[in-house]
Amino acid sequence: MIKVLPTSIPDVVELVPQRHGDERGWFSETFNQQAISSFGINVSWVQDNESFSAAVGTLRGLHYQIGSFAQDKLVRVLDGAVLDVAVDLRRSSATFGQHVAVKLSAETGNQLFVPRGFGHGFCTLEPDTRFAYKVSATYDPSSERAVAWNDPELAIQWPQTNDVLLSAKDQAAPLLANQPNLFD
């Protein structure tokens, strides 16, 4: 059984799979296509990804892909914890430029569904964090884009803003106002 929790942006939902425990530990069905379809999430997943971040304050994002490579994502934490963020990049949306931020952790096992048309990123809250996600389109370098993680227009309250660990690509990401390729 999976519980669905709404967020401030209706298209982004938090999923909490039930855990069944005993003296050995616990078991959880983390993905069930029929169950999530009953919540209106009808996505064909084509790829699973995993990342590892050794240090607290590792920030990845805000990433998205355009065109036929735009991705729906179902994300979760396998070890550790993150603040996970989804930013609405659909120009015609009433929530354009707004974001949802949810703490995801291995301890709770919660997940976040991030539909295509959203930028996605996360910041690690614990050392040795492993992050997993299903995506609905394969990675295409020529379709990849990013929005600056610290764009003042987005006003994301990251848990750490000093000494964040960023890739060179994320350091160079443009502001939302300077994005030529968003979703219409």
N, C-alpha and C positions, 0 to 999 in steps of 0.2 A: 504494500500500500504506500502510495506517495501522497503527501499533503502538499497543496499548492497555496502559497501565500502571495497576495497581490503586492505590488510596489506602487510608488507614486506615478509611474508611467505604466499604464495598463498592459502594454505589449511585452514588458519585461516582468517575468515572474520568478519567484523563489520556489524551489522544489525541495521538500524535506522527505527523503525516503525513510520508512520505518525501519528500526533496528530490532532484531529479535535476539536477546541475550540470555546466557546462562553462565555457569561457572567456567566455561571454556573461553568465553568472549562473546562476540555477537556476529550475526549474519544480516546483510542488507541487500535487497534488490535495488541496485543503484540506477538501473535503466530498464524500462519496460515500454516498448513502442505503443502498445495498446493503451496503457495507462495514460501516457502523456498525450496521446491522440484524443483521449476523452476530455482533456483540458484545452483542446483546440490547437495543440502544437503538432502540426502535421508536417514533419520534416524528414527527408531522407538523408541520413548521416552517411558521409563518404570517407571520413578520415578521423582518426583519433590522434591527438597530440599530447605531449607531456613536457613540462619544463621543470627544471630544478634551480632554486635560488638559494645559495649558501647563506647570504647575509640578510639580516633584518634591514628593511629600507630599500630593497631592490624593487625598482619600479619598472614595469613593462607596459607600454602603451602610451597613448590611446591609439590602437590600431584598427584598421578596417580595410576591406578590399572592395573595389568598384566593379560595375558591369556584371557579366555573367559569373564572375568569381566572388561576388558578395556572399558573405557567410552568415548563417545562423550559427550560434554557438550554445552548447550546453556545458557549463564549466563547473569544476569542483576541485577541492583540495584533498590530496591523498595523505600528505604529512604537513603539519604546520598550520598556518592561517594567513589570510590576506584580507585586505580591503579591496573588494572587487567593484569596478565602476563601469557602467554602460551609459554612453552619451548619445542622445537622439540626434542623428545627422540628416534627418529627412526634412528638407526645407519646407514642405507643405504640411508638416505635422504641427499640431497645436502645442506640442512639447519640444519643438526644435530647440537645440542648445541646452536643454535640461538634462539632468543626469540622475541615475539611481546609484547609490553606494550601499553595498551589503557586505558584512563580514562573513566570509566563508572559512570554515575550519574543518580539519580532519576529525576533530572531536565531535562536532555536531553532524557532519556528513551532508550539510545542506548544499544545494546547487543553485545556479542562476541560469535561466534561459535568456539569452541575448539574441534578439532577431536581427536579420540583415537590416541594414540601414542605421546601425548603431556603431559608434566607436567603442572599443573595449580596452580596458587596462586594469592592472592590479598592482598593489604595493604589499610586500611581505611584512607580516607582523611578528613572525617567529623565524629563527634560523632553520636552515635545512628544509625549506618548504618545497613540496612537490605539487605541481598544479596540472590538472588534466582537463582536456576539453574535446568534445565531439564537434565537428564542423560539417556543414552541408555542402561545401565546395572545397576543392583542393587549393593548395597554396599556389599563387601565381605572382611572382615578383613584380611583373609589370603592372599589376592591378593593385598592389599594396600601397596604402596611404597611412598617414598618421596625423594626429592633431596634438599640439603641444600639451603635455600633461599639466602644466601650470598656467594655462591660458586664464587670465583674470576674468574673461567673459563667462567662463564655465563655473568659476567659484567652487571648485571641488575642494573639500576639506580633507586633504590627504593626511594620514597619521604622522607623516614625517615630511618636512620640506627642506631641511638642512641635511647635507650629506647623503642624499638619495643616490643610489647606484643606477645609472642610466646607460643604455647603449648609445653609440655615436648617432645612430639613426633617430633615436628618441630625443636626444639633445638638440637635433636640428629640425625637429618637426615644426611646421608652421602653425600659427594661430588659426582658430576656427574662421575668423573673418577673411583669412587669406587662402581658403580652401577652394580651388576651382572645381573639384570633382566631389560633389556630395550627392545625396540622393534626392530626387524630386518626387 
